[in-house]
């Protein structure tokens, strides 16, 4: 489970659910006994408060679990009854907010006073209902919850942990790049093995933009699995980038990134939204 794929909005939803759980143990109503005048109280775990407990506290915990699994679990991108886990989390959060408002403001039995748990349930119920639908719309909530760790300095050709067979730093200016680092043609060495006199096939033209002269290579990780397409704009998927793995961005093509995988393959990452920079 890669918690680095969580956003600040996800963290706010999970935090509000945890605070609702804590509030459920505090007095929700307090009253005086009609027999001896002694003060008594009820929290949401009392049988008298049963409709509110599953509709607010337990529903909020289910919403938080759905948000967590939609980012980090094996069900990322899956649908349940036509909705993704993220959509289920938003729907449950809105239901929690509505129920919290109804149970705390409009349910006022005679002879009882509202306790701290009542007001906190209202506060955190409204919070989870507001944050959940806005978590993917506001830039402040879309930012990563945890910053990406800075990759350790490694020798050329070795990435973080010594496992990735590509450069750990940005390309340096030199021969092979128009203003960039030296490139190595993967077909180099194969051509030398061809028999003498064999006709070499002409390379296909590739429509690609020139590398940006002010682009600086950086490490990044994706929040969800995303496809990596060939650089020749053919639409062919050559790899899939997965969360929890660091990749190297070597160039930028408009909003897309030219990324390099662990085994040295390069391609176009068309969707670079929400990535975590190293």
Steps between C-alpha positions, in 0.01 A plus 500: 500500500653827383370780724701754299225487236256660747413867456433761765130469426517126565678566827231750601223246431678231698577742783137617522382138519744427784385813688137393455590166656658678798197729535268199512640406842426845646162590651250566224206586726485570873189507716379474857328191626129543574530272804789637703610806301845354431673611182556241232628500143497289185763469230446366150585145607195482725205302364283813508730662241517203265364670184760775521801279565492298173376796294775739610796339676510162328409645160787749534744218574378310192541817290857545627579135423362541148717808441807322636448189283426713193854642523716225641322165496470228236159640401643820348288593200250218558125561503243364744138520383600748232693736729868517586611483861579870492144577386361276773711687753363835383139376506536359851668819622207709376260260671699531824485880487124506439431249779727684745316828437161334538593305815663791681288800401151364437482208743442676835316284756340687788691518825844422357807713442745463215842372601847548354463192280192656341675819390817320391295256293336795326837671439687198363195374309481827307878495452507157337203588278676815375853364458415172323346648180761779486806279551553462123404856407699735722877509433572525873314173563640325191859543622674184632444430868865396549788650308702270282837400650804652341687234300846426636794594283609195304764436237401559140261231383373406847174631647355499852584182688753399236230317300403733217734476197477864402666827588434639847538860394386737223657463155811706440561696183707313247508314174185315403236742633412833342598695808461199728684191620666238286253241374571136428316342210368160620563361151869587519705183491226306323577666169863393523390134505327516162668310214717696264300648217163467675274795439406686815133595537435871502372626834139612515443873543403600850293809571635628830583833646855597577601458864446809711827678559401609852356167611665333801458127547335388822374187674127448534238244604145461374197487736321231295609263220540696177597392146823603330471548125761484225675824408411468130138607568372165376284454810670172587528429872851383584475478880288579801626721781395374843478677839783442744772507231722794410538594133719759330348785301755588232305750292166675465269511199229755575304372803641149447829365635763285333561235765757224529410167660714277717614292206602805296193532276388852419150614420239772534303535824196689374333537843747661740241638743553423868851360461741520794832659419815371661 
